[in-house]
Amino acid sequence: MVIVGRLSNPSGPLKTLLDQGRWEVADAHDLISPPGQNVGGRHRRAGWVVRAIEQVLTEYGEPMQAKAVHEAVEALLGQAVSWSSIKGALADHVAGSSPRFVRVRRGRYRLAQ
């Protein structure tokens, strides 16, 4: 029952919005997304992880462990990147008609030629 209490008691901007009682649509938008900030600002186009991995592997020049690739991508971008995004991008692009990466052994990848 602890979960029910946590999910049913809003906090932060939503609580402020609900506590106001009377509000306009513009007010709600300002509380959820501060003025001048794009609502989808953190959204990236498809392929950004793959391009970052390619850049990291190109700069390193030899096969890298997947965890090292993850750390290097985060350093390159200057922000946290989901481990599952890196792992998924590596796994998805080692097969097919034009693979971008080659798995040289378990957990190690290099760029495809």
LUMDO-926093 format. One line per 5 residues: number of its first residue (from 1); for each residue x, y, z of N, C-alpha, C. Coordinates in nm, 2 decimals, always signed. Last residue first. Layout:
N
NUM> X Y Z X Y Z X Y Z; ...
END
This chain:
113
113> +3.47 -0.25 -4.13 +3.55 -0.19 -4.23 +3.47 -0.14 -4.35; +3.32 -0.16 -3.82 +3.32 -0.24 -3.93 +3.40 -0.17 -4.04; +3.49 -0.08 -3.51 +3.42 -0.04 -3.63 +3.43 -0.14 -3.74; +3.46 -0.32 -3.24 +3.54 -0.23 -3.32 +3.45 -0.18 -3.44; +3.41 -0.45 -2.91 +3.36 -0.41 -3.04 +3.47 -0.32 -3.11
108> +3.36 -0.70 -2.66 +3.45 -0.61 -2.73 +3.41 -0.58 -2.87; +3.19 -0.89 -2.55 +3.20 -0.76 -2.49 +3.29 -0.66 -2.55; +3.36 -1.15 -2.69 +3.25 -1.12 -2.60 +3.28 -0.98 -2.53; +3.51 -1.02 -2.98 +3.49 -1.12 -2.88 +3.39 -1.07 -2.78; +3.44 -0.85 -3.18 +3.56 -0.92 -3.20 +3.57 -1.04 -3.10
103> +3.18 -0.74 -3.36 +3.20 -0.80 -3.22 +3.33 -0.89 -3.23; +3.18 -0.45 -3.54 +3.21 -0.59 -3.54 +3.24 -0.63 -3.39; +2.94 -0.21 -3.67 +3.03 -0.26 -3.57 +3.06 -0.41 -3.59; +2.76 -0.18 -3.88 +2.85 -0.07 -3.84 +2.96 -0.11 -3.75; +2.67 -0.39 -4.15 +2.69 -0.37 -4.01 +2.79 -0.25 -3.98
98> +2.47 -0.43 -4.38 +2.58 -0.33 -4.37 +2.60 -0.30 -4.22; +2.29 -0.64 -4.35 +2.36 -0.63 -4.48 +2.48 -0.53 -4.47; +2.33 -0.78 -4.02 +2.26 -0.72 -4.13 +2.34 -0.71 -4.25; +2.50 -0.69 -3.71 +2.45 -0.79 -3.81 +2.38 -0.71 -3.92; +2.56 -0.50 -3.53 +2.67 -0.60 -3.57 +2.62 -0.70 -3.67
93> +2.37 -0.33 -3.44 +2.44 -0.29 -3.55 +2.56 -0.38 -3.58; +2.25 -0.41 -3.20 +2.17 -0.40 -3.32 +2.25 -0.38 -3.45; +2.46 -0.40 -3.01 +2.40 -0.53 -3.05 +2.32 -0.52 -3.18; +2.50 -0.13 -2.99 +2.61 -0.21 -3.04 +2.55 -0.35 -3.09; +2.25 -0.04 -2.91 +2.30 +0.01 -3.03 +2.42 -0.08 -3.08
88> +2.23 -0.17 -2.66 +2.14 -0.20 -2.77 +2.19 -0.16 -2.90; +2.44 -0.05 -2.52 +2.44 -0.20 -2.54 +2.35 -0.24 -2.65; +2.35 +0.21 -2.52 +2.48 +0.18 -2.58 +2.48 +0.03 -2.61; +2.10 +0.19 -2.39 +2.11 +0.25 -2.52 +2.24 +0.21 -2.59; +2.17 +0.08 -2.14 +2.09 +0.00 -2.23 +2.09 +0.06 -2.37
83> +2.29 +0.30 -2.02 +2.38 +0.18 -2.06 +2.30 +0.09 -2.16; +2.21 +0.62 -2.11 +2.16 +0.50 -2.06 +2.25 +0.38 -2.11; +2.43 +0.88 -2.03 +2.36 +0.81 -2.14 +2.33 +0.67 -2.09; +2.49 +1.20 -1.90 +2.46 +1.06 -1.88 +2.39 +1.00 -2.00; +2.72 +1.42 -2.08 +2.59 +1.39 -2.00 +2.57 +1.24 -1.99
78> +2.91 +1.47 -2.26 +2.91 +1.55 -2.14 +2.78 +1.54 -2.06; +2.97 +1.33 -2.49 +2.85 +1.41 -2.49 +2.84 +1.50 -2.37; +3.22 +1.21 -2.41 +3.21 +1.29 -2.54 +3.09 +1.38 -2.53; +3.15 +1.08 -2.17 +3.25 +1.19 -2.17 +3.24 +1.27 -2.29; +2.96 +0.89 -2.28 +2.92 +0.99 -2.18 +3.02 +1.11 -2.17
73> +3.14 +0.75 -2.45 +3.03 +0.82 -2.51 +2.97 +0.93 -2.41; +3.31 +0.64 -2.25 +3.37 +0.74 -2.35 +3.25 +0.82 -2.42; +3.14 +0.47 -2.12 +3.20 +0.58 -2.05 +3.26 +0.68 -2.14; +3.07 +0.29 -2.33 +2.97 +0.37 -2.26 +3.03 +0.49 -2.19; +3.32 +0.18 -2.39 +3.25 +0.26 -2.50 +3.15 +0.35 -2.43
68> +3.36 +0.05 -2.16 +3.45 +0.16 -2.19 +3.39 +0.25 -2.30; +3.17 -0.15 -2.19 +3.16 -0.05 -2.07 +3.25 +0.07 -2.10; +3.26 -0.29 -2.41 +3.13 -0.21 -2.42 +3.12 -0.11 -2.31; +3.60 -0.25 -2.49 +3.50 -0.31 -2.42 +3.37 -0.22 -2.42; +3.72 -0.20 -2.83 +3.70 -0.15 -2.69 +3.59 -0.24 -2.62
63> +3.97 -0.23 -3.08 +3.85 -0.28 -3.02 +3.84 -0.23 -2.87; +4.11 +0.10 -3.19 +4.12 -0.05 -3.17 +3.99 -0.09 -3.09; +4.05 +0.38 -3.21 +4.13 +0.31 -3.31 +4.15 +0.16 -3.30; +3.95 +0.60 -3.08 +4.02 +0.50 -3.00 +4.11 +0.41 -3.09; +3.81 +0.73 -3.28 +3.91 +0.80 -3.21 +4.00 +0.70 -3.13
58> +3.62 +0.53 -3.36 +3.72 +0.59 -3.45 +3.83 +0.66 -3.38; +3.48 +0.49 -3.12 +3.56 +0.38 -3.18 +3.66 +0.43 -3.28; +3.36 +0.75 -3.10 +3.44 +0.70 -2.99 +3.53 +0.59 -3.05; +3.21 +0.76 -3.34 +3.31 +0.86 -3.31 +3.41 +0.81 -3.21; +3.03 +0.54 -3.30 +3.12 +0.55 -3.41 +3.24 +0.64 -3.39
53> +2.89 +0.64 -3.07 +2.97 +0.52 -3.06 +3.07 +0.51 -3.18; +2.76 +0.86 -3.19 +2.85 +0.88 -3.08 +2.95 +0.76 -3.06; +2.60 +0.72 -3.38 +2.70 +0.82 -3.42 +2.80 +0.85 -3.32; +2.44 +0.58 -3.20 +2.52 +0.51 -3.30 +2.63 +0.60 -3.35; +2.30 +0.78 -3.07 +2.38 +0.69 -2.99 +2.48 +0.62 -3.09
48> +2.16 +0.90 -3.28 +2.26 +0.98 -3.21 +2.35 +0.89 -3.13; +1.95 +0.76 -3.40 +2.08 +0.74 -3.45 +2.19 +0.81 -3.38; +1.68 +0.99 -3.40 +1.73 +0.85 -3.41 +1.87 +0.85 -3.46; +1.72 +1.30 -3.22 +1.68 +1.22 -3.34 +1.74 +1.08 -3.33; +1.63 +1.36 -2.88 +1.73 +1.35 -2.99 +1.67 +1.27 -3.10
43> +1.49 +1.57 -2.63 +1.47 +1.46 -2.73 +1.57 +1.47 -2.84; +1.52 +1.78 -2.47 +1.62 +1.66 -2.45 +1.60 +1.55 -2.55; +1.32 +1.95 -2.55 +1.46 +1.99 -2.56 +1.55 +1.88 -2.55; +1.04 +1.96 -2.57 +1.11 +1.84 -2.62 +1.26 +1.87 -2.63; +0.99 +2.22 -2.47 +0.93 +2.10 -2.40 +1.01 +1.97 -2.44
38> +1.23 +2.46 -2.44 +1.16 +2.38 -2.53 +1.11 +2.25 -2.45; +1.21 +2.74 -2.24 +1.27 +2.61 -2.25 +1.18 +2.52 -2.34; +1.08 +2.98 -2.22 +1.20 +2.98 -2.29 +1.27 +2.84 -2.31; +0.95 +2.92 -1.89 +0.95 +3.00 -2.02 +1.08 +2.99 -2.08; +0.95 +2.57 -1.79 +0.98 +2.71 -1.76 +0.98 +2.79 -1.90
33> +0.70 +2.35 -1.79 +0.81 +2.38 -1.87 +0.84 +2.53 -1.85; +0.51 +2.35 -1.58 +0.57 +2.23 -1.63 +0.70 +2.25 -1.70; +0.44 +2.62 -1.55 +0.48 +2.54 -1.44 +0.55 +2.41 -1.48; +0.38 +2.70 -1.81 +0.49 +2.76 -1.75 +0.54 +2.69 -1.62; +0.14 +2.54 -1.86 +0.26 +2.52 -1.94 +0.39 +2.58 -1.87
28> -0.03 +2.66 -1.67 +0.01 +2.52 -1.66 +0.14 +2.49 -1.73; -0.06 +2.91 -1.79 +0.00 +2.90 -1.65 +0.05 +2.76 -1.63; -0.19 +2.85 -2.02 -0.06 +2.91 -2.03 +0.01 +2.90 -1.90; -0.44 +2.76 -1.92 -0.35 +2.67 -1.99 -0.21 +2.72 -2.00; -0.50 +2.89 -1.59 -0.51 +2.90 -1.73 -0.42 +2.80 -1.80
23> -0.65 +2.80 -1.28 -0.54 +2.83 -1.36 -0.58 +2.83 -1.51; -0.73 +2.74 -0.95 -0.78 +2.81 -1.07 -0.65 +2.85 -1.16; -0.56 +2.57 -0.78 -0.71 +2.57 -0.79 -0.76 +2.62 -0.92; -0.31 +2.54 -0.69 -0.35 +2.68 -0.73 -0.50 +2.68 -0.74; -0.26 +2.27 -0.65 -0.29 +2.35 -0.53 -0.34 +2.49 -0.57
18> -0.19 +2.19 -0.91 -0.32 +2.14 -0.85 -0.36 +2.23 -0.73; +0.06 +2.31 -0.94 -0.05 +2.34 -1.03 -0.18 +2.30 -0.97; +0.21 +2.20 -0.73 +0.19 +2.34 -0.73 +0.07 +2.38 -0.82; +0.20 +1.93 -0.82 +0.14 +1.97 -0.69 +0.11 +2.12 -0.69; +0.35 +1.96 -1.05 +0.22 +1.91 -1.06 +0.14 +1.95 -0.93
13> +0.61 +2.04 -0.96 +0.53 +2.13 -1.04 +0.38 +2.09 -1.05; +0.62 +1.85 -0.66 +0.68 +1.94 -0.75 +0.58 +2.02 -0.83; +0.39 +1.57 -0.65 +0.49 +1.66 -0.59 +0.54 +1.75 -0.70; +0.09 +1.39 -0.57 +0.18 +1.45 -0.66 +0.28 +1.54 -0.58; +0.00 +1.10 -0.45 +0.03 +1.23 -0.39 +0.13 +1.30 -0.48
8> -0.02 +0.85 -0.57 -0.14 +0.93 -0.57 -0.12 +1.07 -0.50; +0.22 +0.72 -0.54 +0.17 +0.76 -0.68 +0.05 +0.85 -0.68; +0.23 +0.69 -0.26 +0.34 +0.77 -0.34 +0.29 +0.81 -0.47; +0.02 +0.53 -0.20 +0.03 +0.66 -0.14 +0.13 +0.75 -0.22; +0.08 +0.30 -0.35 -0.04 +0.37 -0.38 -0.03 +0.51 -0.32
3> +0.31 +0.21 -0.21 +0.32 +0.25 -0.35 +0.20 +0.34 -0.39; +0.21 +0.11 +0.03 +0.30 +0.23 +0.03 +0.31 +0.29 -0.11; +0.08 -0.12 +0.00 +0.00 +0.00 +0.00 +0.08 +0.13 +0.00
END
